[in-house]
């Protein structure tokens, strides 16, 4: 298993490259040596040879350093050189006891594999375990034992702590890992949890991964084999999947048109995912609360969980797309427990029997078109949350969103509504307060999180929790103390009268429109990131309170053009740190400084969370200076 180098990749890769920087070669060596060595070793199976290949790659880089204009290009150059050198070594020395024909076929297949994909895979798995080993010793033991399938009571007994303390430490660990790894890497943990559950239940399991076996942790491989799992590494063989399979359990990130998915459907094999399989293994009498939508689902889910937890204590669990694998809590659940779940479109796509007793849809707007191919498909998939509900179940809908109403026509559940625009038979806003079927719940000025959309999220959480008889006092206490979900219009701090908000998860125009609608105070907004051709002009109707614009990243020049067209003072910077300093310079006491980029972060950062953390660190530095 690869261990990534200790340096911060995001920091290194986002810095402007210049070959004559005094420490540039040292930074490159520190950042990539470990990854490259592991990459070479998985081919040649010899530590010394791997070291020689990597050293030679760096020697060649030194000779050609002046020809590069970015750290990203150097990264690809190094990995390509190492792979080519390793394959040349295999060709000439005929290692691994392969005959010449087999070796040539294998080499050709390796060369067909996209290099960037292999680099990402290498770094993904290494970073997952690297993050785990950064946890405090006791918390690290909890995560590793959980991954091994050890139950909470047994872990608590082994570590000599209470089960409640263990649960608290585990929750903190999962929060850290999700922030550290990002959503994609964190989903890998889901599979480890689920696989162990299936094995424990005497299922015959075949695990297929396109990675070479040498790139997977050897101890885990051996443990799985000891448990009876058949492992197929290195490719997706055409003849692996046949009619003898009962299920194909698909990673949510696997495309819907992958060859195994298409073949499974041809053969009549059910295609499901981690959420569906876990649902089928639940104890009796578990209540599921499912929440989906385009925007606001994470905030609504978190609020609902916090209110339910306050009301019912340890009977309430949080799971799903919010960062806690559904399968990871399976062993903890007992009859009468309640699970609050955020359910993404990727998860909904392969659900068949999953049935939440209470289901809520926040809103719908075009999203994830790249994954589901069209907005119609996206809406169809979102509606699956209500597919298995009966009249005994409850559907809670945003009556102000026509697409929500359209996709839920004909559902069998008992439908209830909330609205931020009009007084209805449900939850609504009136005279500066939130009402529930005519009963005043709380004043809106006690809601700390900003924006009309967050009032909608609050109403959604109120609608859900009222189904369980939660008191107004508990609801008001939780909502009035809720400070928001990290990276989603997150209030960071107030420094020198300036209020800082981190909305780095706003990676599209719609999310930034919502953010801008949340403030009536003078606002400085930071826009930009990955160049995707986004139309910043769609923000024009929402710019009435904006007094300054900062453009960053690849599309900063288009942000500059947009701001100038509105006559708003606009400034262009490559890096967020420089743009932040300008925000402070041009702002005044009482202003809002808002990071809501309307752009993805991949031009400079691994994940948008890294961008958000950089913004928050700048706020912290500013506060320390004052």
Buried (B, 14 or more C-beta within 10 A) or exposed (E): BBBBBEEEBBBBBBBEBEEEEEEBBEBBBBBBBBBBBBBBBBBBEBEEBBBBBBBEBBEBBEEEBEEBEEBBEBBEBBBBBBBBBBBEBBEEEEBEEBEEEEBEEBBEEBEEBEEEEBBEBBBBBBBBBBBBEEBEEEBBBBBBBBBEBBEBEEBBEEBEBEBEEBBEBBBBBBEBBBBBBBBEBBBBBBBBBBBBBBBEEEBEBEBBBEBBEBBBBEEBBEBBEEBEBEBBBBBEEEEBBEEEBEBBBBBBEBEBEBEBBEBBEEEEBBBBBBBBBBBEBBEEEBBBBBBBBBBBBBBBBBBBBBBBBBBBEEBBBBBBBBBBBBBBBBBBBEEEBBBBBBBBBBBBBBBBEBBBBBBBBBBBBEBBEEBBEEBEBBBBBBBBBBBBBEEEBBBBBBBBBEBBBEBBEEBBBBBBBBBBEEEBEBBBBEEEBBBBEEEEBBEBEEBEBBBBBBBBBBBBBBBBBBBBEBEBEBBBBBBEEBEBBBBBBBBBBBBEEBBBBBBBBBBBBBBBBBBBBBBEEBBBBBBBBBBBEBEBEBBEEBBEBBBBBBBBBBBBEBBBBBBEEBEBBBBBBBBBBEBBEBBBEBBEEEBBBBBBBBBBBBBBBBBBBBBBBBBBEBBBEBBEEE
